[in-house]
Amino acid sequence: MSLRRVGVTAAFTCSLLGATGLVGVTAQAASRAPAPYTNCTSLHRLYPHGLGRAGAQDRTSGRAVTTWTRDTAKYDLAMRANRDLDRDRDGIACEQR
């Protein structure tokens, strides 16, 4: 394939992506991605009592927390960003009363 043909193909592909709006979709998806939680304070701004898996139960010697947000997908994203958010590994990040 000649260098000129590669350039024409690349230009056509870029113009096609721009015409169909696919470039904008990628930018929108990136802007909706949750911010990584650096600590429990940053997670509590959105989830005041914690964030956990749908079937998780709080491990505690006292009264168990039950008011945390149940969302397995968001919990998994938070754990990929910072595993220390769930130090007791009970499936609930940053649980608090």
N, C-alpha and C positions, 0 to 999 in steps of 0.2 A: 504494500500500500504506500502510495507516495505521501510525502510530508504535506503537500497541499490538500490532499484528500482528507487526511487526518484533521487538519485545521478546519475544513469545511464541515466535517462530521461533528466536531466538537462545538462549533458555532451553532449548528442546527440543533443539537441536543440542548444547549443552553437556552436558545430562543424558545424551544418547545417547552421546556420546564417553566420558563417565565410566563409563557402564554397560558399554560394550564393552571397556573397558580400553585404548583407543587413546591416551589421555593418558599412561598409564604406559609404553607402548611407546616413545613419543617420548623420555621422560625416560631410559629405559634405553639407548636408542641413543646419546644424547648422552653418557652416562657412559662408554660403551665407546670413544668416539672417542679416538685417540691424542693425547697432549699435544704441542704444538708443540715442536720441538727448537730451543733457543736457540743451542746450540753443540755441538761434537762430544763434549764431556764428557757432556752430557745424553743424547745418542744412544747413547754407549758403555755406558750403564747397562743398556740392553736388548739392544744389539747390539755386543758387545765388539770385533769386528773390522771393523765397518762394516755398511752396509745398501745393497743395490744392485738393479738390474734383473736379471732372470733371465739374460739373455745377455751381460751386460757383462763386460769384461776390464779389469783394472787396467793403467793406463799408468804405467810406471815405467822408470827407467834401471837399476834394480837388480832384485832378486828380486820377482816379482809376488805380491801378496796373493791367496790363493785361499780363505781361510776365512771370508769375509764372508757375511752372511745374504742369500739371494737371494729377494726378494719385491718385484715390480714395483709392486703397489698401495701398499704401505707406503712404498716409495722415493718414489713420486709425491706422497703425502701429506706426507712430510718436505720435499720440494723446494718444495711450495706454502707451507710454513711458513717455510722459510729456504733460499734458493738457495745461500748461501755454504757449505753443508755439503759440496757437491761442487765444489770450486774448480777442479779440473782437467777437469771436465765429461766424465768417462769412464763415467758411469752408476753409480758407487759412491760413496756418501757416507761420509766419515770413515773410509776404509780404513786399517787399521794391522795390523801383525804381532802 
